[in-house]
Amino acid sequence: MALKLADTSSFLPPRLGDLLRLRFGPAVMAEMYQRDGARVVELVHALETSRITVRQTLDHLVTCGWLKANPGYGHPLRPEFVLTAEGRDIGARCSVLRRAARRACVEGAMLRRWSVPLVVSIGSGVDRFRELARVLDPITDRALSQALQVLEGADIVDRRVGGGDGREIRYHLGGAGAALRTPCRRLTEFFARG
């Protein structure tokens, strides 16, 4: 299923927005997939963040239906949380994206809420600021500008100034962006299918 973002008036599948709402959503899903479940302390160490942040992310992902508490009793080292069936599909895609971001040394930039939708949009040919704002509704101009600056700084996006007066600015995928295009597109297509 090929995405045709330029033909849409607004593009951000609601469930993808749910995944990206908290900064560590995709990273937690990737870790959960790779570990086949995890304990909070394992995620705190793997993601190098606070217990509160991990706990908030886990609670949100449980609410979304992608994680569940590990039922029953058992060994103290058994995972506290496991993926649901839908969560496994999402976790697999998040894992591929996270590996690609690590290889390109841009994992920090890809943890931002709008990074995945921007890579998909720009990779699909949406290259002007106003067009990006339209297809990524409800993004604000400020959030879009900040996200583009972060992605540009990480060589995920190139900003090209054209036209005689320098007013024609277009965005294209940079070196790292090309490596992230396919994993970002596959994650987005999964959510676009509904």
Backbone bond lengths (Angstrom), bond angles and torsions (degrees), N, CA, C in turn:
res aa  C-N    CA-C-N  psi(-1)  N-CA   C-N-CA  omega(-1)  CA-C   N-CA-C  phi
1 M - - - 1.438 - - 1.523 108.86 -
2 A 1.295 117.98 112.62 1.454 122.21 -179.48 1.522 109.98 -90.01
3 L 1.315 115.49 134.48 1.456 119.91 178.56 1.509 109.58 -81.80
4 K 1.295 117.03 136.40 1.458 122.51 176.02 1.518 107.08 -117.80
5 L 1.320 115.96 76.34 1.451 120.39 -174.43 1.511 112.79 -67.46
6 A 1.327 117.36 -34.48 1.454 119.79 -176.32 1.524 111.51 -64.61
7 D 1.332 117.61 -20.49 1.454 121.35 -178.37 1.522 112.88 -90.45
8 T 1.307 118.61 -4.08 1.458 120.45 -175.75 1.513 110.55 -99.88
9 S 1.312 116.69 154.34 1.462 119.91 177.06 1.523 110.15 -88.25
10 S 1.301 118.60 -22.22 1.458 122.00 178.10 1.519 107.97 -155.62
11 F 1.347 116.53 136.28 1.452 118.33 -179.31 1.510 111.44 -141.79
12 L 1.273 116.30 109.29 1.455 124.01 165.68 1.516 105.05 -168.48
13 P 1.343 116.98 96.46 1.465 117.98 179.86 1.527 110.08 -53.44
14 P 1.326 117.83 131.47 1.473 120.85 -175.98 1.526 113.37 -53.98
15 R 1.310 117.90 -39.85 1.465 119.48 -178.17 1.533 111.14 -70.09
16 L 1.337 117.47 -31.67 1.464 119.58 173.87 1.524 109.05 -65.76
17 G 1.316 116.55 -40.16 1.461 120.56 175.15 1.520 111.57 -58.95
18 D 1.351 116.55 -37.35 1.467 120.38 176.90 1.529 110.85 -63.02
19 L 1.330 116.65 -42.54 1.466 120.31 -179.89 1.523 111.04 -64.89
20 L 1.327 116.73 -40.33 1.455 121.26 -174.30 1.525 113.28 -88.09
21 R 1.320 117.50 -4.87 1.470 121.35 -176.13 1.526 112.15 -57.04
22 L 1.315 117.27 -43.09 1.464 121.27 177.47 1.525 108.65 -105.40
23 R 1.299 115.33 138.90 1.462 121.88 -171.77 1.526 114.20 -50.74
24 F 1.322 117.20 -40.96 1.458 119.80 -173.79 1.530 113.51 -95.30
25 G 1.329 118.66 10.42 1.460 121.13 -179.71 1.526 113.52 -53.53
26 P 1.344 117.79 -57.41 1.474 118.49 179.43 1.520 113.63 -62.81
27 A 1.339 117.12 -36.80 1.470 120.25 -179.41 1.526 111.18 -67.22
28 V 1.330 117.54 -40.60 1.466 120.80 177.32 1.524 109.85 -64.79
29 M 1.329 117.01 -43.39 1.473 119.72 179.03 1.528 110.67 -61.76
30 A 1.324 117.49 -39.94 1.467 121.12 178.45 1.529 110.70 -64.85
31 E 1.323 117.03 -46.12 1.472 120.79 178.69 1.528 111.27 -61.77
32 M 1.321 116.37 -43.48 1.467 120.57 179.80 1.529 110.18 -61.35
33 Y 1.319 116.51 -39.87 1.472 120.35 179.72 1.527 110.39 -67.57
34 Q 1.313 116.88 -46.31 1.466 120.74 -176.99 1.529 112.14 -66.40
35 R 1.332 117.04 -33.30 1.461 121.54 -177.63 1.523 112.64 -94.07
36 D 1.314 117.17 -8.30 1.466 122.30 -174.76 1.534 110.10 58.12
37 G 1.340 114.16 49.55 1.460 121.23 -176.96 1.510 109.44 106.08
38 A 1.335 116.49 159.24 1.466 118.56 -178.65 1.519 111.02 -160.31
39 R 1.324 113.99 163.25 1.452 122.00 172.44 1.528 107.89 -98.66
40 V 1.312 116.34 158.26 1.460 121.22 -177.92 1.528 110.21 -57.83
41 V 1.314 118.02 -45.58 1.460 121.46 -176.85 1.537 111.08 -61.65
42 E 1.324 117.73 -36.48 1.468 120.64 177.65 1.529 110.78 -63.79
43 L 1.329 116.15 -41.25 1.465 120.58 179.93 1.529 111.31 -68.88
44 V 1.334 116.85 -38.04 1.464 120.66 177.95 1.523 109.55 -58.64
45 H 1.324 116.98 -45.56 1.466 120.74 -179.10 1.521 112.15 -71.49
46 A 1.312 117.66 -41.75 1.468 120.80 -178.30 1.525 111.79 -66.26
47 L 1.328 116.89 -38.07 1.464 121.02 -176.38 1.525 113.07 -94.33
48 E 1.335 115.99 -7.06 1.459 121.98 179.44 1.528 111.50 52.16
49 T 1.317 114.68 52.29 1.455 121.22 178.27 1.524 109.02 -139.00
50 S 1.310 116.45 -178.16 1.460 119.81 -174.94 1.527 112.62 -80.52
51 R 1.306 114.38 158.54 1.467 121.50 176.42 1.527 110.53 -61.60
52 I 1.326 117.18 -38.44 1.464 121.08 -179.93 1.525 110.51 -63.67
53 T 1.332 117.07 -44.29 1.464 121.02 179.09 1.521 111.00 -61.68
54 V 1.323 116.44 -45.43 1.468 120.28 179.06 1.525 110.02 -63.02
55 R 1.312 116.56 -43.74 1.474 120.45 -177.84 1.532 110.66 -64.08
56 Q 1.329 117.81 -42.59 1.467 120.97 177.51 1.527 110.83 -62.25
57 T 1.314 116.28 -41.60 1.463 120.53 179.27 1.520 110.35 -65.16
58 L 1.325 117.25 -45.32 1.466 120.73 178.00 1.522 111.60 -60.19
59 D 1.326 116.98 -45.46 1.469 120.66 179.08 1.527 110.86 -59.48
60 H 1.328 116.44 -42.35 1.469 120.50 178.88 1.532 110.92 -63.84
61 L 1.327 116.88 -43.89 1.472 120.57 -178.64 1.528 111.46 -68.77
62 V 1.325 117.77 -31.42 1.468 121.10 173.70 1.529 109.10 -66.12
63 T 1.325 116.87 -43.97 1.468 121.28 178.05 1.524 111.49 -59.73
64 C 1.325 116.42 -35.92 1.474 121.15 178.33 1.532 111.97 -72.28
65 G 1.334 117.35 -15.75 1.460 120.88 179.90 1.518 114.55 90.15
66 W 1.328 117.71 13.68 1.462 121.00 -177.31 1.520 112.93 -97.78
67 L 1.320 116.77 -18.72 1.469 122.66 176.03 1.515 108.27 -128.38
68 K 1.329 114.79 159.35 1.461 119.77 173.33 1.523 108.02 -147.21
69 A 1.318 114.53 156.26 1.461 119.04 175.56 1.522 107.83 -65.92
70 N 1.308 116.17 141.77 1.457 120.99 179.02 1.526 108.12 -69.68
71 P 1.317 117.66 117.77 1.463 119.43 -175.84 1.530 112.39 -72.98
72 G 1.300 114.94 153.53 1.467 120.27 172.63 1.509 113.41 85.34
73 Y 1.312 113.27 -174.49 1.451 121.48 -178.48 1.510 108.09 -111.60
74 G 1.292 116.24 166.43 1.447 118.57 177.92 1.507 110.98 172.29
75 H 1.282 115.38 -158.17 1.447 123.04 -178.56 1.525 110.12 -62.55
76 P 1.327 118.66 143.72 1.468 120.60 -179.40 1.532 114.00 -60.96
77 L 1.321 116.94 -19.30 1.463 119.72 -179.99 1.529 113.12 -94.13
78 R 1.327 116.70 3.44 1.464 118.23 178.26 1.519 108.99 -67.14
79 P 1.320 118.23 153.26 1.468 120.61 -179.71 1.530 111.38 -61.01
80 E 1.335 115.81 139.58 1.459 120.60 175.47 1.527 111.08 -78.73
81 F 1.332 115.22 -28.97 1.458 121.23 -178.53 1.518 109.68 -131.21
82 V 1.326 115.56 146.56 1.463 122.33 176.30 1.525 108.27 -133.23
83 L 1.320 115.56 161.34 1.458 121.64 179.05 1.525 110.66 -80.46
84 T 1.319 116.30 145.88 1.462 120.95 170.02 1.528 107.16 -81.22
85 A 1.325 117.55 177.65 1.473 120.67 179.04 1.532 110.49 -59.87
86 E 1.327 117.24 -47.64 1.470 119.89 178.46 1.523 110.17 -65.76
87 G 1.319 116.62 -36.54 1.453 121.32 178.38 1.516 113.04 -62.01
88 R 1.334 117.09 -34.02 1.476 120.32 177.40 1.520 110.67 -63.62
89 D 1.334 116.76 -42.33 1.472 120.17 178.63 1.527 110.92 -62.54
90 I 1.317 115.74 -43.73 1.463 120.54 179.78 1.527 110.13 -68.69
91 G 1.322 116.82 -43.40 1.459 121.49 179.41 1.513 112.71 -59.60
92 A 1.333 117.06 -38.77 1.471 120.77 178.39 1.523 110.44 -61.91
93 R 1.329 116.72 -43.64 1.461 120.62 -179.97 1.532 111.63 -69.84
94 C 1.315 116.83 -37.94 1.470 120.73 177.04 1.521 110.83 -65.82
95 S 1.317 117.06 -35.99 1.455 121.93 179.23 1.534 110.83 -64.65
96 V 1.321 117.11 -43.50 1.472 121.34 177.97 1.529 109.83 -62.97
97 L 1.326 116.14 -44.38 1.468 120.52 179.24 1.526 110.84 -62.84
98 R 1.309 117.44 -43.77 1.464 120.88 -178.93 1.532 111.60 -64.26
99 R 1.333 116.91 -41.26 1.466 119.96 176.94 1.523 110.91 -61.92
100 A 1.336 117.19 -43.70 1.466 121.18 179.14 1.530 110.61 -62.98
101 A 1.331 117.60 -41.44 1.466 121.30 179.04 1.531 111.09 -66.02
102 R 1.324 116.79 -37.77 1.469 119.91 177.80 1.522 111.03 -67.03
103 R 1.336 116.44 -43.14 1.473 119.67 178.65 1.527 110.80 -60.36
104 A 1.316 116.90 -37.11 1.465 121.34 -179.86 1.536 111.84 -85.60
105 C 1.336 117.68 0.44 1.473 123.86 -179.82 1.526 112.08 58.41
106 V 1.338 116.64 41.06 1.472 120.70 -179.25 1.524 111.36 -131.88
107 E 1.325 117.43 26.38 1.465 119.62 -176.47 1.525 112.04 -59.38
108 G 1.323 117.98 -39.20 1.455 120.89 179.82 1.522 112.32 -61.01
109 A 1.310 116.65 -43.43 1.473 120.44 179.59 1.521 111.09 -67.13
110 M 1.318 117.41 -31.69 1.465 120.48 -177.56 1.529 112.03 -81.20
111 L 1.339 118.05 -6.89 1.464 120.52 176.53 1.528 111.90 -80.18
112 R 1.306 117.44 -8.37 1.463 120.69 -178.51 1.525 110.60 -76.68
113 R 1.324 115.50 150.56 1.472 122.21 -172.46 1.527 113.56 -57.35
114 W 1.318 118.37 -39.95 1.463 120.37 -171.64 1.530 112.97 -98.69
115 S 1.320 119.13 2.00 1.471 120.63 -176.16 1.520 112.82 -63.02
116 V 1.324 117.59 -49.89 1.474 120.25 -178.25 1.532 110.77 -62.03
117 P 1.343 119.58 -50.72 1.466 118.57 179.21 1.532 112.89 -60.89
118 L 1.330 117.86 -34.78 1.463 119.56 178.81 1.523 111.89 -68.64
119 V 1.318 117.78 -42.97 1.472 120.02 178.27 1.525 109.77 -61.13
120 V 1.319 117.47 -42.47 1.467 120.65 179.45 1.524 110.72 -65.42
121 S 1.314 117.17 -46.12 1.464 121.08 -177.92 1.520 111.86 -63.61
122 I 1.325 115.91 -49.93 1.469 119.72 -179.32 1.522 110.27 -65.87
123 G 1.324 117.20 -39.56 1.466 120.74 177.43 1.515 113.32 -65.14
124 S 1.339 116.93 -19.85 1.462 121.71 178.56 1.527 112.61 -94.66
125 G 1.328 116.51 4.09 1.454 119.39 175.23 1.518 116.11 103.02
126 V 1.312 118.44 -0.16 1.462 120.55 175.64 1.528 105.40 -81.90
127 D 1.339 116.72 110.01 1.464 118.27 -169.27 1.527 115.58 -124.62
128 R 1.311 119.52 2.58 1.460 122.43 179.47 1.525 109.98 -110.52
129 F 1.316 116.51 149.53 1.460 122.39 -176.59 1.528 111.61 -55.41
130 R 1.324 117.78 -51.15 1.472 121.77 -178.10 1.531 111.32 -62.91
131 E 1.321 117.21 -39.24 1.469 120.46 177.56 1.525 110.19 -63.66
132 L 1.331 116.41 -42.86 1.468 120.28 178.53 1.524 110.74 -62.76
133 A 1.327 116.76 -42.83 1.465 120.41 178.63 1.525 110.59 -61.31
134 R 1.333 116.77 -37.32 1.462 120.70 -179.18 1.527 111.59 -69.34
135 V 1.322 117.10 -46.24 1.469 118.59 -176.34 1.523 112.69 -77.35
136 L 1.324 117.13 -18.37 1.462 120.16 179.61 1.527 112.08 -105.15
137 D 1.305 116.60 20.39 1.455 120.96 176.05 1.526 107.91 -50.15
138 P 1.291 120.82 125.22 1.458 132.91 28.30 1.531 115.46 -104.81
139 I 1.323 120.23 27.06 1.464 120.90 -178.66 1.535 109.73 -61.79
140 T 1.324 115.66 141.92 1.463 120.33 176.25 1.527 108.81 -88.06
141 D 1.322 117.18 160.27 1.465 120.53 177.99 1.526 110.86 -59.00
142 R 1.315 116.27 -39.79 1.470 120.51 -179.80 1.528 111.03 -64.76
143 A 1.320 116.92 -46.48 1.469 120.53 179.61 1.528 110.47 -63.80
144 L 1.327 117.29 -40.15 1.465 120.79 178.52 1.520 110.68 -64.09
145 S 1.325 116.81 -45.13 1.461 121.02 179.89 1.530 110.63 -61.74
146 Q 1.326 117.32 -44.69 1.467 120.75 179.48 1.521 111.46 -65.12
147 A 1.328 117.07 -42.28 1.466 120.34 -179.81 1.526 110.58 -64.18
148 L 1.324 116.96 -42.60 1.468 120.23 178.91 1.532 110.93 -63.52
149 Q 1.334 117.45 -38.53 1.464 120.60 178.35 1.529 111.44 -64.26
150 V 1.321 116.50 -42.38 1.473 120.34 178.58 1.530 109.91 -63.83
151 L 1.320 116.93 -45.64 1.469 120.63 -179.10 1.528 111.34 -66.72
152 E 1.324 116.77 -36.18 1.459 120.23 176.85 1.533 110.29 -65.75
153 G 1.325 116.98 -42.54 1.461 121.47 179.08 1.524 112.79 -63.25
154 A 1.326 116.75 -26.78 1.474 121.38 -179.99 1.527 112.16 -94.34
155 D 1.327 118.10 6.51 1.472 123.59 -178.63 1.526 112.30 62.85
156 I 1.321 115.90 27.17 1.459 120.28 174.66 1.521 108.88 -87.38
157 V 1.324 115.81 -34.39 1.460 122.53 -179.67 1.520 108.76 -127.35
158 D 1.343 115.82 139.69 1.470 122.51 172.30 1.514 108.48 -105.27
159 R 1.316 116.47 135.31 1.463 122.94 176.20 1.519 106.95 -104.37
160 R 1.324 116.18 120.38 1.465 120.85 -178.38 1.520 109.98 -116.28
161 V 1.324 114.51 127.96 1.459 121.13 179.08 1.517 107.47 -99.33
162 G 1.330 115.63 128.90 1.462 120.70 -179.55 1.511 111.06 -134.77
163 G 1.301 114.92 -172.05 1.461 119.86 -179.33 1.522 109.86 78.44
164 G 1.296 116.17 157.81 1.465 121.40 -177.88 1.504 113.69 -64.75
165 D 1.307 118.15 -35.41 1.461 120.98 -177.41 1.531 113.09 -97.47
166 G 1.319 118.33 3.91 1.459 122.40 178.17 1.515 114.21 75.00
167 R 1.319 117.27 15.63 1.462 120.90 -178.68 1.517 113.49 -89.44
168 E 1.305 117.11 -15.42 1.458 119.80 -177.22 1.527 109.66 -90.20
169 I 1.324 115.24 100.27 1.463 120.90 -178.21 1.523 108.17 -108.45
170 R 1.312 114.97 129.00 1.466 120.94 179.06 1.523 108.28 -128.16
171 Y 1.319 114.22 150.26 1.459 121.20 -179.41 1.520 109.08 -114.00
172 H 1.319 115.26 138.34 1.466 122.48 178.26 1.526 108.17 -136.52
173 L 1.316 116.51 158.74 1.467 118.99 177.19 1.520 109.57 -70.78
174 G 1.324 115.82 134.24 1.455 121.74 177.41 1.525 110.30 -87.20
175 G 1.306 116.01 -165.61 1.462 120.70 -177.75 1.517 113.34 -58.12
176 A 1.324 117.00 -49.40 1.468 120.31 179.79 1.528 110.79 -71.23
177 G 1.322 117.29 -32.03 1.467 121.50 -179.22 1.510 112.76 -62.82
178 A 1.323 116.08 -35.66 1.464 119.90 179.68 1.531 110.72 -62.83
179 A 1.335 116.43 -37.22 1.469 120.67 179.63 1.527 111.85 -72.17
180 L 1.332 116.89 -23.61 1.469 121.28 -177.05 1.521 113.24 -95.53
181 R 1.303 116.96 -12.01 1.465 120.86 -174.36 1.531 112.43 -56.99
182 T 1.306 117.87 -51.96 1.463 120.95 -176.44 1.526 112.68 -65.66
183 P 1.355 120.68 -48.48 1.472 118.26 178.07 1.532 112.76 -61.66
184 C 1.328 117.49 -37.19 1.475 120.31 178.17 1.527 110.52 -66.44
185 R 1.324 116.37 -42.05 1.467 120.75 -179.72 1.523 110.54 -64.80
186 R 1.310 117.73 -42.24 1.475 120.52 -179.51 1.528 112.04 -65.34
187 L 1.313 116.68 -38.78 1.465 120.41 176.93 1.531 109.73 -64.65
188 T 1.312 116.90 -44.71 1.474 121.29 -179.66 1.517 111.42 -66.48
189 E 1.316 117.72 -41.21 1.469 121.13 179.27 1.519 111.08 -62.98
190 F 1.328 117.03 -36.57 1.460 120.20 177.82 1.517 110.06 -57.76
191 F 1.319 116.98 -45.38 1.469 120.64 -179.19 1.533 111.84 -75.41
192 A 1.311 117.24 -30.32 1.465 120.61 -179.76 1.541 111.46 -68.17
193 R 1.326 116.38 -27.06 1.468 120.39 178.91 1.519 111.66 -66.91
194 G 1.329 115.41 -21.92 1.479 119.00 178.25 1.446 111.10 82.50
